[in-house]
């Protein structure tokens, strides 16, 4: 059965535009297969920026091999209005992260786990994280949303990270929202 959502979502990075999800997945598997005994983190996160006529959302996908580098790409979504309500914007950022995570079916995750599985006893590792551009600090306006957004990511089997650990959202995706 064709997944229309999967087919309509495109990704890009500095070297490639209009990548399909299948192409992104292939890049991730190739990256992991180069050194399958590594410690890998597959991370997702979304950030947004409000402009005069629209709000730009950037979702980052980053596969990192600890101390060995990364491969990354982004998905851009434009909402044709100023999205000024903070809860709405944070909630939509989380929704977009969930959408991209949902493209990684059980079969996709199993394929990635199977790359490192033979090397687990040699220290190989694979984790999936969802980075949320919110913090729990007293001065942070988004702290009231932490429990809600963390619970949403946990419910889809992703390890949630908030500031200062949520660098895919707060640093990588953020660079492309400007």
Secondary structure, 3 states (H helix, E strand, C coil): CCCHHHHHCCEECCCCCCECHHHHHHHHHHHHHHCCCCEEEEEEEEEEEECCCCEEEEEEEEEEECCCEEEEEEEEEEECCCCCCHHHHHHHHHHHHHHHHHHCCHHHHHHHHHHHHCCHHHCCEEEEEEEECCCCCCCCHHHHHHHHHHHHHHHCCCEEECCCCCHHHHHHHHHCCC
